[in-house]
Amino acid sequence: MTYVLLMLAYFTLLSVILVPEHRSLLGILGSVVMILIMAGQRVTLARQAERYLARPRAVLNRAVGRRPPDVKSHR
C-alpha cells in the first residue's frame, strides 16, 4: 500500500507540472484520493485489531469458570 501511495504522489506531482492549466484540480484530486486510501487503510487495520483483541474473551471466561452464552455444555 505504501508503494501505491508513493506512486500516486509521484503521478500527482508530475501531472501538476505537466498540465499547468488544470494544476489546482489535479492537485486536489490527487490529495483527496491519497487521503481516502490512507483513511481506508486505517479503518481496515483498526477492524483487524478489534477482531484480534476480541478473541481472548472466550479464553478468559473459561479461565474464570464462566461459559460464553452461545456454547453448550457437553456434560
C-alpha positions in Angstrom: 0.0 0.0 0.0 2.9 2.3 0.7 4.2 1.9 -2.9 0.7 2.7 -4.2 0.6 5.9 -2.2 4.1 6.9 -3.3 3.2 6.2 -7.0 0.0 8.3 -6.6 2.0 11.2 -5.1 4.6 11.0 -7.9 2.0 11.0 -10.6 0.0 13.8 -8.9 3.1 16.0 -8.8 4.1 15.0 -12.3 0.6 15.9 -13.7 0.6 19.2 -11.8 3.9 20.1 -13.5 3.0 18.9 -17.0 -0.6 20.2 -17.1 -0.4 23.7 -15.7 -3.9 24.7 -16.9 -5.5 22.1 -14.6 -3.0 22.4 -11.8 -5.3 23.0 -8.9 -7.9 20.4 -10.0 -5.2 17.7 -10.4 -3.6 18.6 -7.1 -6.8 18.5 -5.2 -7.9 15.3 -6.9 -4.6 13.5 -6.1 -4.6 14.7 -2.5 -8.2 13.6 -1.9 -7.5 10.1 -3.4 -4.4 9.7 -1.2 -6.4 10.8 1.9 -9.2 8.3 1.1 -6.7 5.5 0.6 -5.0 6.3 3.9 -8.3 6.5 5.8 -9.4 3.2 4.3 -6.2 1.6 5.3 -6.6 3.0 8.8 -10.1 1.7 9.2 -9.1 -1.8 7.9 -6.3 -2.0 10.4 -8.5 -0.9 13.2 -11.1 -3.6 12.4 -8.4 -6.2 12.2 -7.0 -5.2 15.6 -10.5 -5.1 17.1 -11.2 -8.7 15.9 -7.8 -9.8 17.2 -8.3 -8.2 20.6 -11.8 -9.6 21.0 -10.7 -13.2 20.6 -9.2 -13.8 24.1 -12.6 -13.0 25.7 -13.7 -16.7 25.4 -10.4 -17.9 26.8 -10.7 -15.6 29.8 -14.2 -16.7 30.5 -13.0 -20.3 30.6 -10.2 -19.5 33.0 -12.6 -17.8 35.4 -15.1 -20.7 35.1 -17.9 -19.0 33.1 -19.1 -20.3 29.8 -19.9 -18.0 26.9 -23.7 -17.9 26.3 -23.5 -19.5 22.8 -21.5 -22.6 23.9 -23.5 -25.6 25.2 -22.1 -27.8 27.8 -21.2 -31.3 26.6 -21.5 -32.9 30.1 
